[in-house]
Amino acid sequence: MEDKMETQHNNEIIITWEKFRDNIRRFWWIILAAVLIGAVLALSTSASGKTVPDDSYMAESVFYLKSSDSGAQNNKEALNNYVDAYRENSLEASGEARLKTLVNLMSTEGVKQEIVQAMAERGFDDYKFDDGQVELIPEERLLNVTVKGESEEETLAVAEIYSTVIQTKISEMSDDLEVVLLQEPSENVRVEHVSVPGQSTSVMKFAFILALSLIAALIALFICSLWDKRFRDKNEVPALQEVPLLGQIKIEKVSNDSLDMTAFLLSQYVEKQRYHSCAVVSLGSKKITEELLEQLSGGANKILSDKKIAVIHDSDNKYAELESSGIDEVVLAIGKNDAKIAEVEDTVNILKIMDKKIVGIVYGY
C-alpha cells in the first residue's frame, strides 16, 4: 500500500512563464489565425457601415414669410390702411405658427418621396433622402434651410428642389401668406472639411475586435498550457523541489560554456559531498542525447582525480543498469520541454523504491 502511494502522480497544475512561452512558440499559428480572423471581422464590419466623406458640401437658402398682396382693394385710403394693418397684425402671430407647421410638413414621408422623385428626374436615380441632410431653422418669419451632400451637384439639386417644395407647400397652406426667397441656394454653396466621427469609431471598433481576437488567442494558449504535461522546472515535481540544480546545458551549442560550466559544477559538487561515485540518469532523449551525456561525464571526470561519474542512458533497461552498477547517488539529467512530468515522477518514485538518492539535477534545453 505504501509503494502504491509512492507511485501516484502529482495532480497539481503549475503554469510557469517558461511553459507559457514554449506554447506560444509551439502554437504561434493560433495567434496568427486570431489576428487574421479579427482583422477580417473588423474590416467586414467597417465595410458594412455607412461611409461618410471627408468633405461636406453645404448650400444655404433663406425664406421670408409675408402677407399676400392679393385681395380686394378699397378706394378709400384710410380704410385700406386700416385693413392692411389689421391683416398684418393678425398674420404676425400666425406666421411663426405656419413656419413650425411647414417644418413638420417637410419631414413627412410624402415630401421625402417628392424630393426623391424630383431627384430621379434630374438624373440622380440612386439618391436616397437622409433626415440629417437638411436642417430647417425657423426664426419669426425667416426660415433658414441648410442642405448637406457628398457632391456639389447633388447638394445644389436637393437645395433647389427643396426650395421649390417649400414655396409650393406655403401657397397650399394659405392664400394670405407668400414666401419670398431672399437667398438662392446657388448663391452660397461651400465646402467644409470636417473630422468624421465615423472614421474614429471605425478605428476604435477595429482595435476592439482585434484586441478581443488576441485575448481569445491567449486564452487558447493558456488552455494548451494546462494540457501541456512536459517537464520544465523541478518545482513541478514536489520530490525534486529541494534537490539542487547543478547546471543547464543549451543543446544547440554543445561546445559552449554552459556544458563546461555544468561539468565543472558537477565535479565540484561530487567531490565536496565526498561521493565515491555518482550516476547521471537521463530523461528525455531529444534534449539529453548520448553524446551530450558522454561529454558531460567526460568533462567532469577529467576534473576529478579519478573516474567517479557514470552515465545511465534513457532506455528500457536503465534501472537494471543502475542497480548492477552499485551506485547509490544519482543526478537526473532532464530534457526541458522533452521529458514528461509523469515520466519524471515515475523515475523519482522508482529510484526511491530502489533506495537510490537523487543528489542533483541538470537541465538540457
Buried (B, 14 or more C-beta within 10 A) or exposed (E): EEEEEBEEEEEEEEBEEEBBBBBBEBBEEBBEBBBEBBBEBBEEEBEEEEEBEEEBBBBBBBBBBBBEEEEEEEEEEEEEEEBEEEBEEEBEEBBBEBBEBBBEBBEEEEBBEBBBEBBEEBEBEEBEBEEEBBEBEBEEBBBBBBBBBBEBBBBBBBBBBBBBBBBEBBEEBBEBBBBEBEBBBEEBBEEEEEEBEEEEEBEEBBEEBBEBBBEBBBEBBEEBBEEBEBBBBBEBBEBBEEBEBBBBBBBEEBEEEBBBBBBBBBBBBBBEEEBEBBBBBBBBBEBBBEEBBEBBBEBBBEBBEEEBBBBBBBEEEBBEBBEEEEBBBBBBBBBBBBBBBBBBBBBBBBBBEEEBBBBBBBBBB
